[in-house]
Amino acid sequence: MLAGELPVLQEFERRGLPASRVPTKSTGLQAARKLARALRALEANCLVVDRPRDLRLGALARLAHPLVLINRYNLSRESPPRDLLSRLAYYAVRLTIFLSESNAQQALSRAAYLRSRPYRIIPNGVDPAFQPDSVKAGEFCARYDLASDDFVLAVGSLTADKRYEFLFEVMRGLGSDAPVLVICGRGPLEDRLRAQAASLQVRVRFLGLVETDLLPGAYTAAAIFVHACEIETFGLSVLEAMACGCPVIASGGGAVPEVLGDAGVLIRTNDPDDYAAALRNLMVNPSLRRTLGQAAQERARRFSLRQMQQSYADAIEQASGHVRAAPSRS
């Protein structure tokens, strides 16, 4: 395995999978040569990338080490990259994998070069470890000094696309009735978000990056899971919350409606008043929370991790076998 980011490398190692890190500080041809050497040492014949930079490096690296290049399109942005290098790099792509139907439709409609390659839709699967777990819920609450069922939870990197500012406005709209908003994640906007939460006088706990083993406890302990992304390629945290039986309120943008269906509450993407009203209604209605949590857990079973793994194996085998198939969906 190769990983460009340290957390990904550490997760491979935690799971007992041999992995090495691709240098990320190099740029251009130097980085491409290092990547080609690493791929050659592994005798790899297939490279799956999910970032524009890695796509460009992969296209250059294959000039020195022939391989099949697969692009896993996972960009939370309105339009695909339009720069010349990214478009040229796409000539090296054998297959594109989208995470949802809405993600595929949006990207393909806005970038003709993406339509030049076969594609498949492979939704994420949820790890079986994500299920209601009262023991881990207790551990989570004890570690972070929280009262179970007394807070709402958001999980994701502290970046602009997660729209935490919108959630702060929702909490402010609830006034003194607002629960504590607990955020699991880290990112470049942490200082700004902390300052904004303080200026709005909303109760927010920033927990940083929570251990994967504790996340099922976080979802189990939370009263409600809140999600505010407008552009979402899939919404894995939404699915994890669902699998743990946590009721979900989410903005109805991107792929989230495909994941959540009618097993949660979807709100118009830019309406903090509607969001606040839905949140208030759920907070005072524990029976509705239980009903939605049970429905969410049942729906989450559709997103099998084993099926996802098999779909990726099939896609890689097809692409590596030099099969030029018509665009298909999986």
N, C-alpha and C positions, 0 to 999 in steps of 0.2 A: 504494500500500500504506500502511496505517496500523499502527503498532506502539506498544504501551504500555510495553514494556520495552526498555531500551537495547541489550542483547545481541541481541534479535530485530531491532531496527532495523539494527544493525551487520551482521548476517548478510544481510539484504536488500541492503544497500549493497555488501557483499563480492561478492554474486552479480550485481551490476549492475542491480538492480531499484530503480526510484524508490520512495522511501518517506519518510514523515514521522512524527514522534512525536506521539502523543496525550498531552496533559498528564495526569500521574497523581496530582499532588498535590492537585488540586481534588476536591471532593466534591459529591454531590447534584446539584441543578439546575444549578449553575455548570459542573460537569464535563460534564453532559449537553448543555448549550448549546455548549460548546467542541467536543464530539464531533460534534454536528449541523452546526456550521459547517465542520468538517474534511470531513465526508462530503459536504456540499453543494458544497464547492470541488472535490472529486474527481468530482462527479456520480455518486457511488456509489449503487447501488440494492439492495445486498445487504451485510449485515454478519454475519460469522461470529465468534462469541465462544466462549471456553472457560473463563471464570471467572465465579462468581456476581456479582461486582461489575460486570464488563463486561456481563453479561446485564441487570442492572438499569439501567445507564447506556444500553445500547442500546434498551431498551424506552422510556425517557424521551426519548431523542434522536429516535426515530421520530415522536414527536408534532410535532416541528418540521421533520423531514425524512423523508418517507415512504420506507421501505425494507423489504426482506425480512430478517427476523432468524432466523439459524440458530444453534442451540446445539450446539457440539461438546462433549459431556459427557466431561470428562477429570479427574474428581475422585478422588484416592486416599483415599477415606474410606468408611466403612461405609454411611452414609446420605446422600441428597441434602439440600440445604438445606431447612429447614422454616419459615424465617421468612416472614412475610406478604408482604414486598416481593418476595422471589424467586418466591413462588407467583403473585403478581399479575403479575409481569413475564412469566411463562410464557404468559400469554394472547397476548402479542405474538409468540411463537415460531412460525415456520412449519414447521420441521423440526428434529428432534434427530438428531445423528450420534453413535453409540457406536463405540468402538474395538474392541470384542470382544463375543462372545456372553455371556460371563460378566458383563461390565460392564453390559450391557443388562439381563440378567435380574435382577441384584442391584438396580440403580437402579429399574427399573420395578416390582419387587415391593414396594418400600419407599416409593414416592411416587406416589400416585394422580394427581397433577397432571401428572406426566411422561407418563402414558398417554393424556392428552387430545390429544396431537399425534402426527403420523406420525413414524416414525423409520427410520433405516437403520443398518446396521453396516458400517463401512468400516475394515478393519485398516490399521495403518501399513505403509508400504513402506520398504524399506531402500535407501539411496543406493548406486548402483553403485560409488562410491568405497570402500565398505567391502568389502574383499577382502584375502586374505593378501598382505602386502607386506613383504618382508624388508628392503628399503631403508629404509622408514619405521620398521620395527621397530628397526633400528640407530640411526636418528636419535633415536628416542624414548629408547632406553636411554642413548645418549651424553648427551643433554640432561639427563636426570635421574639419571645415574650409577647405572644399574641393570644387572644381569646378565640377559640374555635367558633365558627359561624357568626363572627362579629365583624368581618372585614370582607371587602371585595378584592379580587385578585386580577392583576394584569401580568402577563409574561411576555417578554420580548426585549430585543436590544433597544437601548436608549438612542434611537435615531428618529429622524423627522417623519418617516413613513408610518411609524407606530402611532402618531398623533396623541401623545400623552397630554399635550396642551388642551386638546378637545376634552379629554376625560377630566382634567382639572376644572374646566368650565362646567361640566356636568355636575361635579361635586359641589362647586360653588353654588349652583342653582338649587341644590338640596338644602342649603343653609345648615342649620344646627342638626338636621336629621341625617346629614351625610355620614355614611360609615367611613372607616379608615380605608384608604386605597393603598394596597400593598403591591409593590412592583418588583418583580424578579427579573433582573437583567442588568447589563452594564452597556456603556457605549459613550460616544464622544459628546453627547448632549447632557450628560449627568449634571454638571455644574449649573447649566442654564435652567434645566428642569427643576432642580432643587430651589433655585432662586425664584422661579416663577410660582412654584407651589407655595413658597413662603409669602410672596407678595399677595397672592390670592387668599391666603389664610385658610387653605384646605389641608386636611390631615392626610399626609402621604408618607409612607414608609418605603425607602429605597433599600432593598436587601442585597443588591448586587447580584452576581452570578450564583444562583443556588445550585447545590449539587444535584445531579440528575436523579440520584436515588431518593432525594427528599421531595422532588417535585410532585409525585403522586400524593404525598401528604399535604402539600400546599393546596392542590386542587380539591382534595377531600375536605380539608378544614374550611375552605372559603365558603362564604354564603353564596356568592355569585362570581362568575368569571366575566370580565368586561374586556371588550376588544373594539378598537376604533379605526382600524386601517381602512382607507378608501380603496387602495390598490393592493390586492393581496393575491399572490400567485397560488396559494393554497390555504394556509391557516393552520399549521400543525399544532400550535398551542391551543387553538379552539378544539381540535380533535382530541388532544390529550385531556383537556378539561371534560369534554363529553364522556370519554372513556372512564373517567373517575366519578361520573355521576354528578358533576357540578353544573348547575343551570347556567346558561350562557345568554348574555345580551351582547349583540354585535352590530356594528354598522354594516348595512347591506351592500357593501361594495366588493368588487373582485370576485374571488372564488368562494368566499365564506358562505353565501347562500347554497352553493353546491354541497358543502360539507355539513352545514347545520340543518338544512332543510326546514321542516316545521317542528324540530325538536328543541327550539330555543326562540329567542325574541330578536327579530331583525328590525333595525331602526334606519331611517333615512340618513345618509352619510353626513349631512351637515346640519343636523337639528338637535342641538344640545338639550333643548326643552323637552322634546319627545323622549330623548334618551333618559333624562332625569326622571320623567314621569314613569317610564317603564321600570327604572331601577327602584324608585320609591314603591311602586306596586309590588314588586317581587320581595323587597325587604320586609314588608309587613304581611306577606302571605306565604308562610312556610309550607303550606300544603301545595301551593302552586310550584314552589321551588322543588319540592320532592317529585311532583309529577313531571316537570320539565327535566329534572336530573335523570329520572328513570328512562324517559324517552330519549334523552341524549345518549345515555349509556347503550341503549338498544341500537340506536342508529350507528354509533361508533363501530359496532361489530362488522359493518359493511366494509370498513377500511382495514383489511387484513394485512399485517406486515408480511406474512408469508406470501400472499398473492403479489404484493408489491415487489418482493425480492425475486419471485419467479418471473414477473413481467420484465424486470430489468435484465435478468439473465437471458430471457428470450430475445429481448431487443439487442443486447450486446452480441449474442450469438448470430443473430440475423445480420447485423451490420458487419461483424467481423468475417462472416461468410461471403461477403461481397454480393449479397442479395439486394438487388435494386427493386424494392417493393413500392407499390403505389402508396400514397399517404394513407395511414390506417390509424385506428383508435384502439386503445386498450383500456 
